[in-house]
Amino acid sequence: MSLGCTNKNPVPEKPNLLFVFADQFRKQAIGFMNEDPVLTPNLDRLAGEGLAFTNAVSTCPICSPFRAMLMTGRFPMSTGMTSNCMPGTDLELDEHETCIGDILKASGYRTGYIGKWHLEIPSLNRSENPEDGATDAWDGWTPPGPRRHGFDFWYAYNSNGKHFDPNYWKDSPERIDIDQWSVAHETDMAIDFIERCPDNQPFALFMSWNPPHNPYVAPGQYMELYTGREIPDRPNIEPDERYRKRFRSYLAAVSSCDDHLGRLMSFVEKKGLSENTIVVFTSDHGEMMGSHGRYAKSIWYDESIGIPFIVRWKGSINPGTEQMPFACYHFMPTLLGLMGIEIPPAVEGTSYAELIRGRQQDKATSAVIASYGNPAKLLAVGQKPSIWALQADSLHRSGIDWRTVGYRGLRTERYTYVVSRGRKGEYLRRYLYDNQEDPYQLNPVEGVHAKEHEVMQILDIELQEWLEKMHDPFGLN
C-alpha cells in the first residue's frame, strides 16, 4: 500500500498556472473517454497535449468539501469541511487555514479567483438584510482579507444557480449583476485578467464555472448541437422523458464549457505563454444523471465520484494517460510540486509532480471516497435552514456522532469498496464493485463482514489504514 509523502521539486523558472474547474462535470462527459455522447473537441485536444488522469476522484463528492481539499491539500476531518456551506449553518473554511492562494501570493505570484467559491457562510445566514445585497439563499460576498486566502484579484460569488444572469462581487459589498451566460462572462474576465498581468510577474488564476451543475440549462447554440442527435442510454439507466431532456441540456452545457476553454487555450497560445503555463482542467464532483435512478452527486458510484483531471505544460509534461487513482486531496501539493514551491508541513496530500513529469515515483493504490455527517450548528438569522441543515441538527440532538455516519470507501484502479452506515448510523453494509468486469456497477458483492470476500478483506485493511491516517473514528465493524 502506498499512502505517499510530500516532496519539493525545483523548476528553472516560475510557471504560470491556469486552473479551470467546472461544477458537477463528470469524467464520462469528455469525448476522448468514449462514454457520454458529447462533443468536446477542445478538451480532447487538451488531453492529447497533456496528461489525463482517467481515475481522478472527488473524495467527498459535493461542492464545499472538494474546494476545501483543493485549497488546503488537507482531509475533510482536518479542516472540518465535511459538508456544504449552506442555508442555515455556520460552516465555512477557517480563515486560518493555509491555502494554495496564500502560498502562491507569498511566492511572488499575481493571484486571481473568478466564479463560484462556495467556502463561505451564506450572507442571509448572518443577517436578514445583508449589506452585500445577496438574495439567493446560498450566496454571499467574501470581503477582502484572510477569508480570500491569498487571492488578490477577486471576481466571485459564494453559490447560486443563476447561469444566465449571474452576480459577482469584487472588493466592495456592491453586487455586480450581469446579463450573460456565466461561462462566457467568466472566460471574458479570465482573459482580461491574464492580459493585465505584468510581464515580469507570474500569474496563478483559478476559475470555477458553475455549469453544467443543475438547473441543467445551456444557450441555444449549444442545445442545437444535440437536437435530433441520438443519445444512447447507459445500461444503468431506466430512461424517461425527464432524463432525456435533462441529459441533452447537461451535454449542451458541457459543450459550452468546452467551447470557452478553447477560447482560453487560444488566448494563451496567442500570447506566447503555452510553454510557461500549466493548464489544468478538472471538476469538483460528477453527476449521476439518472444512473441507478439518481441525479446530482454525493453517492459512491463512478458517475458521482469520477472527475476529469487533465494537466498540460508544453515542453515539460509528456502527453499520455494515467490510470492511478488520483484523489483531490493530492491536487494542491502536486501543483506546488510542479511549480517548484515548498509544500507546507500541514498538507496531508501527496505531490505526484514526479509522476506527472514522467519520472519514477511510487503510485497511490487507492483514493478515499466518503460521505460524512455535518459538524455545523444552526445559523439562520435571515432565512429558513435547508433540509440538510435540519437533518444535521436532528442528528446532533439525537446524540449521534456525526463522524460515525454516512459511508467510507476506496476507489482503486479496478475496484470500488464501500462500507455504509446510513445517514443515522442505523446499519452497516459493505459493497464491492469490480469495475473491470462490471463497469456500470450493477452487480456488487454485498455483505456485512469483510471476511465474506477475499478482496473485501484486503481493501478493508487498506481502508482502516486510511481512516487512521485521516483521524477518522468511523467504525468498520
Buried (B, 14 or more C-beta within 10 A) or exposed (E): EEBBEBBEBEBEEBBBBBBBBBBBBBBBBBBBBEBBBBBBEBBBBBBEBBBBBBBBBBBBBBBBBBBBBBBBBBBBBBBBBBBBBBBBBBBBBBEEBBBBBBBBBEBEBBBBBBBBBBBBBBBBBBBEEBEBBBEBBBBBBBBEEEBBBBBBBBBBBBBBBBBBEBBBBBEEBEBEEBEEBBBBBBBBBBBEBBEEBEEEEBBBBBBBBBBBBBEBBBBEEBBEBBEEEEBEBBEBBEEEEEBEEBBBBBBBBBBBBBBBBBBBBEBBEEBEBBEBBBBBBBBBBBBBBBBBEBBBBBBBBBBBBBBBBBBBBBEBBEEEBBEBBBBBBBBBBBBBBBBBBEBBEEBBBBBBBBBBBEEEBEBBBBBBBBBBBBBBEBBBEBBEBBEBBBBBBEBBEEEBEBBBBBBBBBBBBBBBBBBBBEBBBEEBEBBBBBBEEBBBBEEBBEBEEBEEBEBBEBBBEBBBEBBEEBEBEBBBE
